[in-house]
Amino acid sequence: MSLKILFFGQLTDITKKNEIITPFFEDTNTLINFLEKEYKGLKNAEYTLAVNKNIVKENKVLHQNDEIALLPPFSGG
Protein backbone atom coordinates (compact mmCIF):
# COMPACT_ATOMS: atom_id res chain seq x y z
CA MET A 1 0.00 0.00 0.00
CA SER A 2 1.21 3.49 -0.79
CA LEU A 3 0.19 7.13 -1.10
CA LYS A 4 0.68 9.61 -3.94
CA ILE A 5 1.95 12.98 -2.72
CA LEU A 6 1.92 16.06 -4.98
CA PHE A 7 4.00 19.20 -4.42
CA PHE A 8 3.29 22.63 -5.90
CA GLY A 9 4.97 26.03 -6.16
CA GLN A 10 8.02 26.68 -4.02
CA LEU A 11 7.51 23.30 -2.31
CA THR A 12 8.92 21.68 -5.45
CA ASP A 13 12.08 23.74 -4.87
CA ILE A 14 12.37 22.20 -1.41
CA THR A 15 11.66 18.61 -2.43
CA LYS A 16 13.13 18.77 -5.96
CA LYS A 17 10.08 16.75 -7.04
CA ASN A 18 6.53 17.34 -8.32
CA GLU A 19 5.24 14.09 -6.89
CA ILE A 20 6.36 11.08 -4.89
CA ILE A 21 4.95 7.74 -3.81
CA THR A 22 5.33 7.04 -0.10
CA PRO A 23 4.60 4.03 2.05
CA PHE A 24 1.06 4.07 3.42
CA PHE A 25 0.48 6.11 6.58
CA GLU A 26 -2.68 5.85 8.69
CA ASP A 27 -3.23 9.59 9.11
CA THR A 28 -2.08 13.00 7.93
CA ASN A 29 -0.08 13.81 11.09
CA THR A 30 2.06 10.69 10.64
CA LEU A 31 2.52 11.50 6.95
CA ILE A 32 3.57 15.09 7.67
CA ASN A 33 6.10 13.90 10.26
CA PHE A 34 7.58 11.54 7.65
CA LEU A 35 7.72 14.23 4.95
CA GLU A 36 9.33 16.79 7.26
CA LYS A 37 12.05 14.28 8.15
CA GLU A 38 12.65 13.38 4.48
CA TYR A 39 12.63 17.01 3.30
CA LYS A 40 14.03 19.16 6.10
CA GLY A 41 12.95 22.42 4.41
CA LEU A 42 9.28 21.51 4.74
CA LYS A 43 9.49 21.92 8.50
CA ASN A 44 9.87 25.71 8.14
CA ALA A 45 7.72 26.08 5.03
CA GLU A 46 4.16 27.32 4.99
CA TYR A 47 1.77 25.00 3.20
CA THR A 48 -1.77 23.67 3.25
CA LEU A 49 -2.54 19.99 3.03
CA ALA A 50 -5.28 18.67 0.75
CA VAL A 51 -6.60 15.12 0.63
CA ASN A 52 -8.54 14.21 -2.50
CA LYS A 53 -8.73 17.92 -3.42
CA ASN A 54 -10.24 18.88 -0.05
CA ILE A 55 -8.30 21.16 2.31
CA VAL A 56 -7.50 19.44 5.62
CA LYS A 57 -7.02 21.51 8.77
CA GLU A 58 -6.96 18.69 11.35
CA ASN A 59 -5.57 15.17 11.50
CA LYS A 60 -7.42 12.96 8.99
CA VAL A 61 -7.46 9.19 8.56
CA LEU A 62 -5.99 8.20 5.20
CA HIS A 63 -7.15 5.44 2.87
CA GLN A 64 -5.48 3.50 0.08
CA ASN A 65 -5.48 5.50 -3.19
CA ASP A 66 -5.94 8.87 -1.46
CA GLU A 67 -4.20 11.69 -3.31
CA ILE A 68 -2.43 14.16 -1.04
CA ALA A 69 -1.22 17.58 -2.14
CA LEU A 70 0.97 20.08 -0.34
CA LEU A 71 -0.06 23.54 -1.49
CA PRO A 72 1.97 26.71 -0.93
CA PRO A 73 0.25 29.88 0.30
CA PHE A 74 -1.76 31.57 -2.44
CA SER A 75 -3.96 34.60 -2.70
CA GLY A 76 -7.18 35.12 -4.55
CA GLY A 77 -7.67 37.68 -7.20
Secondary structure, 3 states (H helix, E strand, C coil): CEEEEEECCHHHHHHCCCEEEEECCCEHHHHHHHHHHHCHHHHHCCCEEEECCEEECCCCECCCCCEEEEECCCCCC
